[in-house]
Amino acid sequence: VLTDISLISNPCAVSIGQYKLMVFYIAPDFSLRCHSTNGTQWSTYTFPDFKALSSPLAVAMPSLSRVDVIVMGQDNALYHASQSGGGAWSALTKISVMMTPA
């Protein structure tokens, strides 16, 4: 059971297998946080040096043991991070969008 957490965004939850759940949200200090459980205990990860503006979106690919999260930064750009196989999170990187004239 998650207790004593404060959030200022809608939470987003994904599952990547039996007893493996991840919950993403924005904390009052605008940090992006991830709580994950292995079925018995919860752990917390705060993405370093990043301030978010929007609720996070996440997608899980259980067959690859991969989770991707996308969130808007305070510069109004979209950022992406991923985790594979339960390892370390990648750094949040800005998503570049190429616009072509019609």
WOFENTA-V475022 format. One record per backbone hydrogen bond with DSSP energy under -0.5 kcal/mol. NH is the residue of the N-H (numbers start at 1). CO is the residue of the C=O. If there is no record, write none. Layout:
((NH | CO) (NH | CO))
This chain:
((3 | 1) (8 | 26) (9 | 26) (12 | 24) (14 | 22) (16 | 20) (17 | 20) (20 | 17) (21 | 19) (21 | 37) (22 | 14) (23 | 35) (24 | 12) (25 | 33) (27 | 25) (27 | 31) (30 | 27) (33 | 25) (33 | 31) (34 | 45) (35 | 23) (36 | 43) (37 | 21) (38 | 41) (43 | 36) (45 | 34) (47 | 32) (47 | 45) (50 | 47) (52 | 30) (53 | 72) (54 | 72) (57 | 70) (59 | 68) (61 | 66) (64 | 61) (65 | 61) (65 | 62) (66 | 61) (67 | 83) (68 | 59) (69 | 81) (70 | 57) (71 | 79) (73 | 77) (74 | 51) (76 | 73) (79 | 71) (80 | 93) (81 | 69) (83 | 67) (85 | 65) (86 | 65) (87 | 84) (90 | 82) (93 | 80) (95 | 78) (96 | 94) (99 | 97))
